[in-house]
Amino acid sequence: MKVLPLPYAPLDPVAELRRHYQRVVDTKFDGVIPRDFRIVFNPFLRRLTGRITYGLRLIEISRYHYTKYGMKDAIATLEHELLHLYLHKLGLPSGHNKDFKRLAAKKGIRVFHANAYPRNRTTPYRYLYECPSCRRLVSRMRRISGPHGLACGICCRTHTSGRWDARFELTFVARVMMI
C-alpha cells in the first residue's frame, strides 16, 4: 500500500499569511505599504475571497476559500488586497481598473480568482400573508419583521395614493413548503 503525503497545511495559517505579508512589502510593493494591517479569517465571506478595510487597518481572507482551496489561494488573495493598499497609499484609484490590472500583471498578482462560487440554497418555504381588506394572498420568501410590515400594494394604491396604511397591513397566514 502506497501512502501519499498530505497536502501542506500550516499549523497557524494567519501567522504564515503575516510572514508572507512582511516579505512582500519590500519585494513587491517597494516598502510603500504599512506593515501593521491585521489579517483575519472571516467565516462569512463566501462570494468574496478577501477584502481590505483601510480605516480599520484590516485584511480579511475568506475562511471558506482558504479551507476549500488552501494556502496558495489565500496568499494570492492577500497579495491582491495588498495591491489595493499599494495603489491607495500612492494616492491612485485602487479599484479593479486598467492600472490595477496592468500593475497586477507586472507584479505577478492575480486579479480575479477562478474558484467556483458557492451556490446559495433557496429555501423550500414561503410565507403567506393576507390583506385584511381585499383578502388577496401574498407569498414572500422571507418572514416580514419590523414595526411596520408590508401593506397590500393594490389597496394602498387604490385608497391612499400609494402611501402605506395600517388598514392594509398584511397579516401572516402560514409558512408553507413549496413542491
PEKARA-V574245 format. One record per backbone hydrogen bond with DSSP energy under -1.0 kcal/mol. NH is the residue of the N-H (numbers start at 1). CO is the residue of the C=O. If there is no record, write none. Layout:
# PEKARA-V574245
nh,co
NH,CO
NH,CO
This chain:
# PEKARA-V574245
nh,co
16,12
17,13
18,14
19,15
20,16
21,17
22,18
23,19
24,20
25,21
27,23
28,24
29,24
31,25
32,29
38,57
40,59
42,61
51,60
53,58
57,54
58,53
59,38
60,51
61,40
62,49
63,42
66,62
67,63
68,64
69,65
70,66
74,70
75,71
76,72
77,73
78,74
79,75
80,76
81,77
82,78
83,79
84,80
85,81
86,82
87,83
88,84
89,85
90,86
91,88
92,87
97,95
101,97
102,98
103,99
104,100
105,101
106,102
107,103
109,104
126,176
127,140
128,174
129,138
130,171
131,136
135,131
138,129
140,127
152,168
156,152
157,153
158,154
159,155
160,156
162,156
163,160
168,165
169,166
170,150
171,130
173,128
174,128
176,126
178,124
